[in-house]
Amino acid sequence: MGYKSKEEQREYQRNWLQKRRNSWIASKGSKCERCGKEDLPFEVDHIDRNSKVDHKVWSWSKERRELELSKCQLLCQLCHWSKTAEENSGLTYNHGTSTAYQYGCRCVECVLEKKRINSLRY
């Protein structure tokens, strides 16, 4: 199928991936598995982060996608952030790195490194 523009093709692909994601969320009951709330912005969470292959699963084949999603649960955004913070609480990072910034450190060294990295990207 040809597209008139790259943007039209991107829009089709975004919708196609979103339909797959929404279908999986609906199959899970559209309810946070931690707090039980419904009709929230939901996120897919790997129950055990060490078993994670990748998080970009929606374009994968059905068999491969279902295998990866079998290791996941549906959480609301707040519960997902909370679970991630709990998992990260015992971890240590080197200050002055963008990784430390990514995981919540806002010391001067980490903020400066994050700004430096961002300036290289654009």
NUVEX-7444 format. One line per 5 residues: their letters; for each residue y, x, z of N, C-alpha, C, O, CB. Coordinates in pm, whole numbers, plus 50000, padded with zeros to 5 digits. Atoms other than C-alpha are relative to their C-alpha. Glycine has a CB too. Layout:
BEGIN
a	Y:X:Z:Y:X:Z:Y:X:Z:Y:X:Z:Y:X:Z ~ ...
END
This chain:
BEGIN
mgyks	49882:50084:50000:50000:50000:50000:50123:50088:50000:50139:50175:50086:50000:49904:50121 ~ 49878:49921:50008:50332:50146:49897:50111:49940:50085:50115:49819:50108:50044:50013:49856 ~ 49885:50044:49920:50646:50126:50106:50129:50037:49928:50135:50137:49857:49996:50064:50142 ~ 49872:49975:50065:51004:50105:49989:50070:50121:50060:50146:50191:49993:50089:49878:50010 ~ 49935:49888:49932:51114:50361:50245:49910:50053:50111:49816:49986:50155:50138:49956:50057
keeqr	50073:49941:49887:50982:50594:50513:50018:49916:50126:49925:49900:50204:50047:50145:50025 ~ 49973:50082:49881:51147:50373:50776:49914:49874:50000:49866:49831:50105:50149:49962:50006 ~ 50086:50118:50012:50955:50069:50647:49856:50036:50038:49788:49959:50106:50005:49943:49856 ~ 50135:49954:49966:50630:50268:50676:49988:50025:50150:49889:49986:50212:49965:50127:49920 ~ 50001:49973:49856:50717:50386:51029:49998:49870:50081:49927:49860:50181:50123:50084:50039
eyqrn	49996:50129:49932:50796:50029:51133:49863:49932:49996:49817:49878:50096:50107:49908:49936 ~ 50135:50056:50012:50459:49909:51001:49905:50071:50097:49827:50005:50166:49947:50014:49855 ~ 50089:49924:49913:50280:50189:51190:50027:49971:50148:49934:49957:50226:50015:50149:49973 ~ 49965:50034:49861:50471:50117:51515:49941:49864:50038:49884:49848:50146:50154:49999:50019 ~ 50053:50134:49972:50374:49750:51493:49848:50000:50009:49791:49934:50095:50045:49902:49892
wlqkr	50147:49991:50002:50012:49833:51412:49948:50060:50130:49853:50009:50189:49952:50084:49880 ~ 50040:49938:49874:49983:50065:51714:50030:49909:50118:49949:49900:50211:50072:50134:50018 ~ 49963:50091:49891:50163:49816:51939:49901:49884:50011:49869:49841:50122:50142:49947:49979 ~ 50099:50109:49998:49918:49540:51840:49870:50047:50066:49810:49973:50144:49972:49950:49857 ~ 50121:49946:49937:49624:49762:51938:50018:50013:50151:49930:49977:50229:49964:50137:49939
rnswi	49971:49982:49857:49787:49846:52271:50005:49864:50071:49945:49847:50177:50133:50076:50019 ~ 49988:50132:49940:49876:49483:52344:49866:49930:50012:49840:49860:50109:50096:49914:49920 ~ 50133:50059:49997:49523:49374:52259:49919:50057:50117:49850:49982:50186:49927:50026:49866 ~ 50074:49938:49888:49377:49623:52511:50055:49948:50132:49977:49916:50222:50011:50155:49994 ~ 49938:50050:49877:49626:49512:52779:49954:49857:50026:49921:49823:50140:50155:50006:49991
askgs	50045:50138:49984:49532:49148:52719:49854:49994:50043:49816:49908:50123:50019:49922:49870 ~ 50142:49998:49963:49163:49235:52747:49980:50040:50146:49876:50009:50205:49923:50097:49910 ~ 50008:49959:49860:49233:49385:53092:50056:49892:50093:50056:49910:50215:50076:50131:50021 ~ 49950:50110:49919:49386:49056:53210:50150:50003:50024:50202:49919:50097:49931:49999:50129 ~ 49854:49990:49987:49752:49164:53186:50043:49994:50146:50139:49925:50182:50068:49888:49922
kcerc	49971:49997:49857:49752:49236:53559:49983:50142:50051:49885:50209:50018:49908:49901:50078 ~ 50009:49866:49943:49821:49560:53748:49876:50010:50088:49855:49925:50175:50127:50035:50081 ~ 50123:49985:49924:49493:49686:53889:50023:50053:50141:49929:50058:50221:49906:50092:49928 ~ 49969:49951:49865:49669:49827:54196:50067:49894:50086:50023:49867:50197:50090:50123:49991 ~ 49924:50096:49920:49919:49564:54310:49974:49855:49960:50009:49763:50035:50148:50030:49988
gkedl	50034:50134:50043:49799:49262:54110:50111:49923:49933:50091:49808:49894:49954:49923:50114 ~ 49889:50071:50063:50138:49174:53964:49972:49982:49851:49901:50061:49789:50133:50076:50021 ~ 50020:50033:50140:50148:49016:53620:50131:50004:49924:50239:50006:49983:49935:49862:49986 ~ 49884:50009:50090:50385:49014:53324:50107:50104:50031:50225:50070:50041:50061:49863:50008 ~ 49909:49888:49978:50543:49354:53391:49986:50097:49884:49896:50083:49802:49971:50070:50135
pfevd	50028:49892:50095:50589:49658:53173:49877:50075:50050:49879:50132:50160:50124:50097:49984 ~ 50124:49935:49958:50236:49799:53188:49985:50137:49937:50038:50165:49829:49880:49914:49964 ~ 50030:49866:50048:50117:50155:53145:49851:50025:50014:49786:49974:50105:50082:50107:50076 ~ 50141:49962:49997:49775:50296:53071:49989:50127:50082:50056:50227:50055:49942:50019:49855 ~ 50015:49888:49909:49663:50531:53346:49857:50050:49998:49762:49972:50011:50041:49960:50143
hidrn	50132:49940:49987:49372:50772:53341:49966:50005:50149:50038:50065:50228:49995:50144:49936 ~ 50040:50007:49860:49189:50707:53667:49983:50140:50056:50032:50170:50165:49869:49919:50017 ~ 50016:49860:49962:49087:51073:53687:50067:50084:49892:50016:50095:49781:49848:50039:50018 ~ 49923:49926:50100:49345:51288:53511:49921:50117:49940:49951:50161:49829:50129:50052:50061 ~ 50079:49888:50051:49088:51568:53470:49905:49959:49888:49857:50044:49813:49921:50063:50113
skvdh	50089:50047:50106:48876:51350:53241:50075:49965:49872:50015:49928:49771:49922:49879:50048 ~ 49913:50040:50111:49169:51287:53007:49986:50095:49881:49997:50216:49896:50145:49995:50045 ~ 50002:49923:50123:49129:51401:52647:50141:50003:49941:50192:50110:49906:49899:49941:49898 ~ 49865:50013:50053:49467:51274:52525:50052:49862:50037:49974:49775:50075:50003:50023:49844 ~ 49942:50130:49971:49707:50987:52580:50040:49925:49874:50079:49808:49883:50119:50017:50090
kvwsw	49960:50064:50126:49780:50910:52214:49875:49944:49931:49831:49996:49829:50073:50102:49906 ~ 50130:50050:50043:49470:50697:52159:50006:49886:49900:49904:49853:49840:49924:49956:50118 ~ 49996:50126:50074:49595:50396:51967:49971:50014:49853:49934:49916:49789:50134:49937:50017 ~ 50030:49981:50142:49549:50546:51621:49857:50049:49978:49815:50067:49863:50099:50097:49937 ~ 50138:49948:50012:49196:50669:51693:49906:49891:49950:49939:49772:49950:49951:50053:50136
skerr	50103:50095:50040:48878:50507:51560:49963:49916:50122:49983:49958:50236:49875:50073:49941 ~ 50033:50092:49891:48753:50213:51766:49907:50064:50103:49930:50051:50223:49937:49873:49944 ~ 50097:49941:49908:48460:50404:51915:50064:50108:50087:50045:50112:50209:49882:50059:49921 ~ 49936:49891:49926:48663:50709:52013:50105:49946:50097:50116:49992:50210:50065:50100:49902 ~ 49896:50060:49916:48949:50496:52148:49938:49930:50121:49986:49946:50233:50085:49900:49918
elels	50065:50071:49890:48716:50278:52357:49939:50095:50101:49939:50067:50221:49893:49906:49946 ~ 50055:49901:49909:48547:50585:52503:50110:50055:50091:50090:50069:50212:49933:50115:49922 ~ 49889:49947:49920:48883:50725:52617:50057:49892:50093:50088:49920:50209:50111:50055:49909 ~ 49944:50108:49918:49010:50388:52742:49906:49954:50110:49949:49891:50206:50036:49883:49913 ~ 50093:50034:49891:48695:50339:52948:50028:50083:50125:49980:50050:50233:49854:50022:49954
kcqll	49962:49915:49888:48839:50614:53170:50136:49961:50056:50193:50032:50139:50001:50146:49957 ~ 49863:50039:49966:49165:50422:53214:50005:49868:50074:49909:49791:50077:50085:49991:49874 ~ 49970:50127:49935:49316:50141:53413:50141:49957:49961:50221:50037:49913:49986:50012:50154 ~ 49870:50057:50032:49615:49914:53364:50083:49995:50129:50043:49931:50226:49987:49859:49936 ~ 49912:49999:49885:49900:49977:53608:50141:49959:49957:50182:49984:49844:50002:50138:50067
cqlch	49858:50024:50026:50255:49848:53632:50070:50135:50011:50016:50231:50065:50061:49893:50100 ~ 49928:49873:50004:50518:50116:53587:50019:50058:50141:50004:50179:50160:50135:49981:49932 ~ 49976:49953:49864:50595:50137:53960:49873:50058:50063:49878:50164:50125:50054:49886:50086 ~ 50127:49949:49947:50229:50179:54060:49958:50128:49930:49903:50218:49993:49890:49894:49987 ~ 50035:49880:50075:50177:50436:53784:50081:50119:50050:50026:50227:50072:50022:49979:49850
wskta	49915:49893:49947:50474:50642:53906:49954:50042:50139:49949:50160:50171:50147:49956:50003 ~ 50045:49974:49863:50351:50611:54264:49870:50080:50000:49857:50177:50075:49982:49869:50077 ~ 50128:49930:50007:49997:50721:54174:50020:50144:49950:49960:50237:50004:49902:49924:49906 ~ 49972:49866:50052:50128:51015:53971:50066:50087:50106:50032:50205:50119:50088:49992:49875 ~ 49934:49925:49893:50354:51122:54259:49898:50042:50106:49904:50154:50156:50113:49917:50064
eensg	50105:49968:49903:50055:51107:54497:49913:50115:49949:49880:50207:50023:49913:49876:50029 ~ 50085:49896:50059:49847:51319:54260:50073:50133:49992:50011:50239:50006:49954:49958:49860 ~ 49922:49877:50014:50128:51571:54216:50044:50058:50133:50092:50172:50137:50120:49974:49914 ~ 49945:49956:49872:50212:51599:54586:49938:50131:50048:50004:50208:50117:49980:49893:50104 ~ 50065:49877:49955:49962:51879:54646:50015:50117:49905:49972:50228:49935:49857:49975:50023
ltynh	49987:49895:50101:50051:52075:54335:50126:50082:50024:50225:50032:50077:50002:49939:49860 ~ 49880:49915:49991:50290:52366:54330:50032:50053:49861:49943:50074:49779:49978:50118:50101 ~ 49953:49952:50129:50496:52488:54038:50096:50116:50022:50160:50126:50127:50067:49887:49919 ~ 49904:49891:49993:50696:52799:53967:50139:49945:49974:50161:49878:49873:49965:50112:49898 ~ 49863:50045:50020:51066:52728:54010:50063:50076:49884:50030:50191:49856:50083:50018:50128
gtsta	49934:49941:50116:51287:52795:53714:49924:49973:49872:49943:50044:49773:50016:50148:50020 ~ 50078:50035:50119:51046:52631:53468:50023:49854:49964:50055:49772:50051:49850:50027:50022 ~ 49984:50140:50041:51068:52313:53264:49885:49915:50054:49901:49794:50071:50007:49989:49846 ~ 50112:50074:49943:50725:52215:53401:50034:49952:50140:50007:49836:50174:49874:50086:50003 ~ 49960:50042:49865:50857:52211:53757:50101:49887:49992:50095:49792:50070:50059:50119:50079
yqygc	49901:50106:50019:51151:52000:53635:49930:49870:49961:49962:49763:50014:50103:50040:49892 ~ 50074:50118:50047:50912:51762:53458:49933:49929:50116:49923:49806:50115:49896:50040:49896 ~ 50070:50060:49888:50728:51705:53785:50091:49974:50120:50043:49956:50232:49887:50086:50042 ~ 49909:50050:49899:51041:51626:53982:50089:50100:50071:50176:50059:50148:49924:49933:50097 ~ 49915:49903:49932:51197:51954:54099:50138:49999:49934:50149:50005:49812:49937:50142:49996
rcvec	49864:50000:50052:51574:51947:54062:50082:50115:50060:50204:50104:50075:50069:49865:50029 ~ 49927:49883:49950:51661:52287:54205:50084:50057:49885:50058:50026:49768:49902:50108:50058 ~ 49908:49947:50100:51934:52478:54021:49925:50074:49890:49956:50057:49772:50101:50094:50066 ~ 50074:49922:50100:51686:52712:53848:49925:49911:49902:49925:49936:49781:49902:50094:50069 ~ 50078:50089:50087:51469:52429:53715:50091:49918:49909:50059:49897:49792:49913:49906:50085
vlekk	49904:50076:50081:51769:52224:53594:50055:50088:49888:50065:50042:49774:50115:49946:50086 ~ 49948:49909:50102:51910:52526:53410:49896:50029:49892:49929:50034:49774:50047:50130:50063 ~ 50107:49975:50097:51575:52600:53245:49979:49879:49911:49960:49893:49790:49868:50038:50071 ~ 50016:50122:50079:51540:52238:53134:50114:49988:49898:50090:49951:49783:49997:49876:50092 ~ 49887:50005:50092:51889:52251:52982:49984:50104:49889:50016:50077:49773:50132:50024:50076
rinsl	50021:49894:50099:51804:52579:52807:49897:49955:49896:49918:49971:49776:49955:50130:50068 ~ 50106:50047:50090:51485:52433:52659:50053:49889:49908:50026:49889:49788:49878:49950:50081 ~ 49944:50109:50082:51668:52120:52541:50095:50052:49895:50100:49999:49784:50072:49899:50088 ~ 49904:49945:50096:51935:52329:52372:49928:50068:49883:49983:50076:49773:50095:50100:50069 ~ 50078:49936:50107:51664:52509:52169:49939:49897:49905:49915:49927:49788:49891:50087:50060
ry	50066:50104:50079:51511:52183:52044:50092:49942:49895:50047:49900:49789:49948:49890:50090 ~ 49907:50069:50090:51823:52054:51876:50095:50097:49944:50182:50060:49866:50076:49889:50071
END
